Amino acid sequence: MKIVSINVNGLINAADRGFAHWLEHSGVDVVCVQDIRIRERDIPDSLMEVPGYNAFFFDADDPKMGGVGIYAKEMPKAVIRGLGFPQCDMEGRFLQADFEKFSICSVLFPRVTADDEDEQDLKFTFMESFLNHLKKTRRKRREFIFAGTYHIAHRTIDLGNWQEYQRSSGFLPEERAWMDQVFGPMGYVDAFRLVNRKEKQHTWWPYDEAQRNGLRIDYQIITPNLADYVFDARILTEPRVSPHCLLEVDYDFD
């Protein structure tokens, strides 16, 4: 089973760069999209009715704040929008699709522009609330895949020029400690790093810069029982539909 996560940086912008065409011919089972920047009612039919896929979205009250979506070949048994706290639900930051034995979630963390202290405080608040959700999730009798953009590079291997980022949002000590807790005592697994330990595996870098200046800020975070099912993971640089690249993980659920 192939699961892809991609921050589209605006769903219409991504479509103009070939996203819908890629999706229709990709053969991927589930695609989680983030930062759609459009209200669901305004999404054109060409993106709502991609042949072979069921599409679900959770938009933000202000489209500029984000919004997330899931394209799935199999019809989910249930779809859950939001987590019950305003910062998440008003900004369209969480969408969950429940299947027979596991759930797949599309997640979008807040982004901080130009090291804005107020935005960083809001990001920390969201991180704390989401961490509480992850703690509750570990008590459930289901397996989960949290695929999306976290806007955090965990280790020095996950970004270029890491020395320059040490006081920048996305690589702050508090953010890295948050990841340490998720992948440490809480028991979650970074599906990509489980099977891919290569350097320069960056999911984000601007169109006009080299990959060495990028960061790995997109993840598929999985509950520990799913670790044995991960057998490959890669970052797809084509098609380049966004400053973010497609993160693809293969799961052997058969």
C-alpha positions as CSV (number, residue, x, y, z in Angstrom):
1,M,0.0,0.0,0.0
2,K,1.4,3.3,-1.1
3,I,0.7,6.4,1.0
4,V,1.8,9.9,-0.1
5,S,1.8,13.1,1.7
6,I,2.2,16.5,-0.1
7,N,1.9,20.1,1.0
8,V,0.4,21.5,-2.1
9,N,1.0,25.2,-1.3
10,G,-2.5,25.9,-2.7
11,L,-4.5,23.2,-4.3
12,I,-5.2,25.3,-7.5
13,N,-1.5,26.1,-7.8
14,A,-0.6,22.5,-7.6
15,A,-3.2,21.5,-10.1
16,D,-1.7,24.1,-12.5
17,R,1.6,22.2,-12.1
18,G,0.1,18.8,-12.9
19,F,-1.1,17.5,-9.5
20,A,-4.4,16.1,-10.7
21,H,-2.8,14.4,-13.7
22,W,-0.2,12.9,-11.6
23,L,-2.7,11.6,-9.0
24,E,-4.9,10.0,-11.7
25,H,-2.0,8.0,-13.1
26,S,0.0,7.5,-9.9
27,G,-1.4,4.2,-8.6
28,V,-1.0,5.5,-5.1
29,D,-3.6,4.2,-2.6
30,V,-3.9,7.3,-0.3
31,V,-2.7,10.8,-0.8
32,C,-2.9,13.3,2.1
33,V,-2.7,16.9,1.0
34,Q,-2.0,20.0,3.2
35,D,-2.3,23.7,2.8
36,I,-5.1,23.6,0.2
37,R,-5.9,27.4,0.6
38,I,-9.4,27.1,-0.8
39,R,-12.9,26.5,0.6
40,E,-14.3,23.0,-0.1
41,R,-17.3,24.5,-1.9
42,D,-14.9,26.3,-4.3
43,I,-12.8,23.3,-5.3
44,P,-13.4,22.6,-9.0
45,D,-14.9,19.2,-10.1
46,S,-11.6,18.3,-11.7
47,L,-10.0,18.1,-8.2
48,M,-13.1,16.8,-6.4
49,E,-13.8,13.9,-8.8
50,V,-10.4,12.6,-9.7
51,P,-11.0,9.2,-11.4
52,G,-10.4,6.3,-9.1
53,Y,-10.4,8.4,-5.9
54,N,-12.8,9.4,-3.1
55,A,-11.9,13.0,-2.0
56,F,-12.5,14.5,1.4
57,F,-11.5,18.0,2.7
58,F,-11.5,20.1,5.8
59,D,-11.1,23.7,5.0
60,A,-10.1,26.7,7.1
61,D,-12.5,29.6,8.0
62,D,-9.9,31.8,6.4
63,P,-8.6,29.8,3.4
64,K,-5.2,31.5,3.7
65,M,-4.7,29.6,7.0
66,G,-4.4,26.2,5.3
67,G,-6.9,23.4,5.0
68,V,-6.2,19.6,4.5
69,G,-7.5,16.8,2.3
70,I,-7.4,13.1,1.7
71,Y,-7.7,11.2,-1.6
72,A,-8.4,7.5,-1.1
73,K,-9.0,4.7,-3.6
74,E,-10.9,2.8,-0.9
75,M,-14.0,4.4,0.6
76,P,-13.3,5.1,4.3
77,K,-15.7,3.7,6.9
78,A,-15.7,7.1,8.6
79,V,-14.2,10.6,8.1
80,I,-13.5,12.9,11.1
81,R,-12.8,16.6,10.7
82,G,-10.9,18.5,13.4
83,L,-9.8,17.7,16.9
84,G,-12.2,19.7,19.0
85,F,-10.0,22.7,19.8
86,P,-10.5,26.0,17.9
87,Q,-6.9,26.6,16.7
88,C,-7.1,23.3,14.8
89,D,-10.7,23.3,13.7
90,M,-11.0,26.9,12.6
91,E,-7.8,26.6,10.6
92,G,-8.6,23.3,9.0
93,R,-5.5,21.4,10.3
94,F,-6.7,17.8,10.8
95,L,-8.6,15.3,8.8
96,Q,-8.9,11.6,9.6
97,A,-10.1,8.7,7.4
98,D,-10.9,5.4,9.2
99,F,-10.3,2.2,7.4
100,E,-10.8,-1.4,8.6
101,K,-7.7,-1.8,10.7
102,F,-6.1,1.6,10.8
103,S,-6.7,5.3,10.4
104,I,-4.8,7.8,8.1
105,C,-4.7,11.5,9.1
106,S,-3.7,14.5,7.1
107,V,-2.1,17.0,9.4
108,L,-0.9,20.6,9.0
109,F,1.0,22.4,11.7
110,P,1.1,26.2,11.9
111,R,3.9,27.9,9.9
112,V,6.0,30.8,11.4
113,T,7.0,33.6,9.0
114,A,10.2,35.5,9.6
115,D,10.6,34.3,13.1
116,D,7.4,36.1,14.3
117,E,7.2,35.6,18.1
118,D,3.4,35.7,18.2
119,E,3.2,33.1,15.4
120,Q,5.8,31.0,17.2
121,D,3.8,31.1,20.4
122,L,0.7,29.9,18.5
123,K,2.7,27.1,17.0
124,F,3.9,26.0,20.5
125,T,0.3,26.1,21.7
126,F,-0.8,23.9,18.8
127,M,2.1,21.5,19.4
128,E,1.0,21.1,23.0
129,S,-2.6,20.4,22.1
130,F,-1.6,18.0,19.4
131,L,0.8,16.2,21.7
132,N,-2.2,15.6,24.1
133,H,-4.1,14.1,21.1
134,L,-1.1,11.8,20.4
135,K,-1.1,10.6,24.0
136,K,-4.8,9.8,23.9
137,T,-4.3,8.0,20.6
138,R,-1.8,5.6,22.1
139,R,-4.6,4.3,24.4
140,K,-6.8,3.4,21.4
141,R,-7.1,-0.1,19.9
142,R,-6.4,1.1,16.4
143,E,-3.3,1.9,14.4
144,F,-2.7,5.4,13.1
145,I,-0.7,7.2,10.4
146,F,-0.3,10.9,10.9
147,A,0.9,12.2,7.5
148,G,1.6,15.8,6.9
149,T,3.6,19.0,7.4
150,Y,4.9,19.6,10.9
151,H,7.2,22.5,10.0
152,I,9.9,20.9,12.2
153,A,13.2,19.4,11.2
154,H,14.1,16.8,13.8
155,R,17.8,16.2,13.5
156,T,20.8,17.8,11.8
157,I,20.6,15.2,9.1
158,D,17.1,16.6,8.2
159,L,18.2,20.0,6.9
160,G,21.0,21.6,5.0
161,N,23.2,24.3,6.6
162,W,21.8,23.3,10.0
163,Q,24.2,25.6,11.9
164,E,22.4,28.6,10.5
165,Y,19.0,27.3,11.6
166,Q,19.6,26.7,15.3
167,R,17.7,29.9,16.3
168,S,15.1,29.7,13.5
169,S,11.6,28.4,13.7
170,G,11.5,24.8,12.5
171,F,14.7,23.8,14.3
172,L,14.4,25.4,17.7
173,P,15.5,23.3,20.7
174,E,11.8,23.3,21.9
175,E,10.6,21.9,18.6
176,R,13.3,19.3,18.4
177,A,12.5,18.2,22.0
178,W,8.9,17.9,21.0
179,M,9.9,15.4,18.3
180,D,12.2,13.6,20.7
181,Q,9.3,13.0,23.0
182,V,7.0,11.8,20.2
183,F,9.6,9.4,18.8
184,G,11.0,8.5,22.3
185,P,8.9,7.9,25.4
186,M,5.6,8.1,23.5
187,G,6.7,5.3,21.1
188,Y,5.7,6.7,17.8
189,V,7.9,6.0,14.7
190,D,9.2,8.2,11.9
191,A,8.2,5.9,9.1
192,F,10.6,7.5,6.6
193,R,13.7,7.3,8.8
194,L,12.9,3.8,9.7
195,V,14.0,2.6,6.3
196,N,15.8,5.6,4.7
197,R,18.9,7.0,6.5
198,K,20.3,9.0,3.6
199,E,21.4,12.6,3.8
200,K,19.9,15.4,1.8
201,Q,16.4,13.9,2.1
202,H,14.6,17.2,2.2
203,T,10.8,17.6,1.5
204,W,11.0,21.4,1.3
205,W,13.1,23.8,-0.6
206,P,12.2,26.8,-2.7
207,Y,12.0,26.4,-6.5
208,D,15.0,28.7,-7.0
209,E,17.3,27.0,-4.5
210,A,19.3,23.8,-4.4
211,Q,18.1,20.8,-2.3
212,R,21.1,21.3,0.0
213,N,19.3,24.4,1.4
214,G,16.1,22.5,2.2
215,L,14.5,20.8,5.2
216,R,12.7,17.6,5.9
217,I,9.6,19.0,7.6
218,D,7.0,16.5,6.2
219,Y,6.5,13.2,8.0
220,Q,4.5,10.1,8.3
221,I,4.3,9.5,12.0
222,I,3.0,6.0,12.8
223,T,2.0,4.0,15.8
224,P,4.6,1.4,16.8
225,N,2.7,-1.7,15.7
226,L,2.9,-0.4,12.1
227,A,6.7,-0.3,12.0
228,D,7.0,-3.9,10.8
229,Y,4.9,-3.1,7.8
230,V,7.1,-0.2,6.4
231,F,9.4,-1.6,3.7
232,D,10.4,1.5,1.6
233,A,10.2,5.3,1.7
234,R,11.3,8.0,-0.7
235,I,11.0,11.6,-1.5
236,L,9.7,12.2,-5.0
237,T,11.1,15.3,-6.7
238,E,8.9,14.9,-9.8
239,P,6.3,16.2,-10.5
240,R,7.3,19.4,-8.7
241,V,3.9,20.7,-7.9
242,S,4.9,22.7,-4.9
243,P,8.0,23.9,-2.9
244,H,7.3,20.7,-0.9
245,C,8.1,17.4,-2.5
246,L,5.9,14.3,-2.3
247,L,6.7,11.9,0.6
248,E,5.9,8.3,-0.4
249,V,5.9,5.4,2.0
250,D,5.2,1.8,1.1
251,Y,3.4,-0.4,3.6
252,D,3.1,-4.2,3.2
253,F,-0.3,-4.7,4.7
254,D,-1.0,-7.7,2.4
